[in-house]
Amino acid sequence: MIAAIPLMIVPFIFYNVIMLGFAGDGVSDLGEILISLQMMSGAIWTMSWGDVLIVIALVLLFIEVLKATRTGSWSVIDHMFSMLVFIGFLVEFLLVRDAATQLFFILMMIAFVDVIAGFSVSIRSAGRDVSIGL
């Protein structure tokens, strides 16, 4: 049952904790530079907390796609929960002022890809599990 919990809830909760001010000064903290490196080309590469959140969300998306290859009773529940997480992202993006940011939009799109990929991969893998007995 724990495997049915969508991992995209992690960035959603993390963003909301930051947004509500439980950790730091709010959404502006996500733009704070975490690391800055001088590249060999002379350019300076920077990474903010928001960028780290996107990277974490992409890694979690990869794990979610791998989870979608499982076929079983919990896979349908997993997809349903993933859809609820995406709906939560969408509602918050449309109704909450601090969620109307590029970072939150990208996280919402990652959640959308999770839903679409999950259904697509499950349908594809379920079609291969069907065997016709002779």
N, C-alpha and C positions, 0 to 999 in steps of 0.2 A: 504494500500500500504506500509506503514511503516513496517508492520509485514513481508513483503516479503524481507526485507533487512537481509542478512545473518549475524548472530552475530559473526561469525569467522573473520569477517573483523576487529573487534576490536583488537585482538592480532596481526593481520597482520600489521595494522596501527601503533600500539604501538611499535612493533619491528622495523619497518622502521623509526619511529621518533627517536628512540634510536640509530639505526644504522647510520643514517645520521647526528647524532650529535646535533640535535635540543634540546635534553634533556640529559645532561651529556656528558661523554667523548666517547661514542660509545658503541659497543657491549660488551666491557670489563666490563661496569657497570652492566650488567645483571648477572655477576658472583659474584658481591659483596655480602657479607653475610649481610642479613637483620636481622636475629635473630639467636641466638645460645642458646640452653637450655641444661642444665645438666639433664639427665634422671636418674631415680631411679636405673637403671642397671649400671650406671657409664659412659655410653656412652654419647657423646655430639652430639645432634641433631642440625643441621644447616639448614637454609633455605635462599636461595639467591633470588634476584629479578627475575631471570629466572625461578626458581621453582614456585614463585608466579604467573608468567605469565602462566605457564603450568596449575596450579590449576584453574586460571580464565578461560582458554581455555576449560578445562574439564567441568566446570560449564556451560559455554556457549554451549558446545556440548549437555549437558543434556537438556537445554532449546530448542535447535534446534531439538532434537529428539521429544520432546513434540510438537513443532510446526508442525512436519511432520505428526502428526496424524490428522491434519485438512484436510478436503477435500474441495476444492473450486477452484475458478479461479486463486487465487493468489498462490496456492501451487506449481503449475508448474513453475511460475516465481521465487518463492523462491528457488526451486531446481536448476533452471538455474543459478541464482546468486551464489548459493553455489558452483556450478561447476566452475564458473568463478573465485571465490575466491581461490579454490583449484588450478586452472591453474595458477593464479597469484603466489601462493606459489611455485609451481613446477618450473615455469620459473625463478623466483628469486633465488631459491635454486641452479638451474643449471648454472645461468649466473652471479650472484653477489658474489664476494669473501666473503664479510662479512655475507652473508646469508648461507654459507656452514658450519653451526655449528650444534651440536647435538640438541640444543634448537630449532632452526628453523626447523630441520628435524622432531622433535616430534610435533611441531605445524602444520607442513604440513601433518603429518599422522593423526592428530586430524581432520584437515579439510577434509582429504580423508574419514575418518570414517563418518563425517558429511554427505558427499555426498552419500556414499553407504547406510548408515542408513536411510537417508531421502528418497531415492528412495524405499528402501525395506519396510519401515514402511508405506509409502504412497500407495504402491501397495497392501500391506496386508490390510490396512484399507479401501481402495477403493473397494476391493473385497467383503468386508463385507457390504458395502453400497448398493450394487447391490441387488435389489429386483425384483423378477419376479411376475408380477401381473397375477392373474388367474381370 
